[in-house]
Amino acid sequence: MSTAEQNRSVMWNSSTPELTARPPDNIGRIYIPDRLLGWIVPVTVLLVWELLARLGMLPPNWLPAPTVVGKTIYQLAIAGDLLKHAGTTIARVAVGFLLGAGAGTLLGGLTGYLRIARKLFDPLLQALRSVPSIAWVPLFLLWLGIQETSKIALISVGAFFPVYLNLSVAMRHVDPKLLEVGKLYRLSSFQMVRRIILPAALPEYIVGLRSGLGLAWMFVVAAELLGASSGIGYLMVDGEMTGRAAVILASVILFAIFGKATDWMMNAVGRKLLGHRAR
Amino acid sequence: MVNHGFDQRGTVNIEIVHKAFSGSKGTLLALKDILLTINPGEFVCVVGCSGCGKTTLLRILAGLETEYEGAVFLDGKKLLGTGLDRGVVFQEHRLLSWLTVHDNVGFGLAGLPPEQRSRDIRRYISLVGLDQFEYEYPHQLSGGMSQRLAIARALAGSPEVLLLDEPFASLDALTRMRMQQEILRIWEARRTTVVLVTHDIEEAVYLADRVVIMSPQPGTIRSILPVPLPRPRDRTSREFVRLRKSVHDELFAPGGMAHLAPGNL
């Protein structure tokens, strides 16, 4: 839930009209809309940071001014480096996420619907889930080499588990009363899955996809930090090696922007799929 | 095949010998010796306190319970599970939250050309008075409207029998009274056989041609009381009150639930 939504729900909860209508003694005070309230602290921090940097009170090789970071992003963009590195990273996330989420959907669907599949696969998958994912790195490097395959594999592992778990659990927890409705209309097993179980499980599945995507972004950072010749993670390592803090900070900001943007897109797709149904 | 001498569609012959549930604490005898014939187009209400097996009886008629001794026949044909010849309304509306009113009604309507399907759906939506809400989603409907929609869905397959399991129990008193008039209006328009399970004595006397009174442990039919009053019935008329009292007395008579009667607590 975004901050704006939280604020709105707080407003809805206040049932007394006096709370939503402004009391008279507020006239003459500065009224700041709630959604702007959240900007005050970050903007102040940025301004103070910029000021201190310009006054020479922050060592520029440790913490360059925000404008310097901005300029670094701009320079990366016009030099074409940004497109190249961001493109590589996004492609890795996309392929890794699609593979991981695809496998998660397949196995989640199977274990969610068939008891026998759950008995067979779920214990193993739950055990594998408790392995901290970064622990796979040496094995993936050994098996798949330092090239793309090992990176994609790591990202897929990250995206797999939330999708698998959410879909499997959601399908298992479909209200049995709704399944009875399907039974009344003599739906076949396939129709039952398509017309009742999957639509009922959809909201939680979308939540799984969103967390899977978030983890895919986390793991691409890990994969690129551990050895890459391109990508935003590589930029970070490069910045560290050459002692350019601005490049590292620029990479952090790029990760934040791309991560947020893809999450927003996934959320939009989810809203579209869920239509107007109550959540 | 047994012929029970029916001549119209919607005849239900119930011959349940024995229905038990087995659990960890042993077996519970839910129903015993239920013999009842329901005529085509008849409105039958089954009353009894909770635990008397009335819901189990309805679930057997719906085909949701199939493990029992005995048989139920619809128009002479033995029931072997669920079927579109019976429409079911539960206490909870059990609507599909991801479908519009239109698509909820059409849920069980398969194999029709799209235009005819749409026309049929609209007919049932209007029958329950939800025309203005055709493309709304269930969460936008009130409790009474949701139950109307559930009734429309149950009727959409043109069932021979409509089975209702305490359909108005979770509605407020005024909405419940309005829904009782609605179900009568729908019944008079469609003339399907109706079996309605309730624990509300007044509801049973208001709606039914015959009231079936059940007693618990094990669930059996205690007596069957015809309600010869013309409709619309006046809930305050002397005959109505007298009939309501006889159902009440029968329900709490010695050997039945006498130990639960208000005076004995």
Interface residues (C-beta under 8 A of the other chain):
Chain A: K177 L178 E180 V181 K183 L184 Y185 R186 R195 I196 P199 A200 L202 L274 G275 H276 R277 A278
Chain B: A62 G63 L64 G81 T82 G83 L84 R86 V88 F90 E92 R94 L96 S97 W98 F107 G108 Y137 P138 H139 Q140 G157
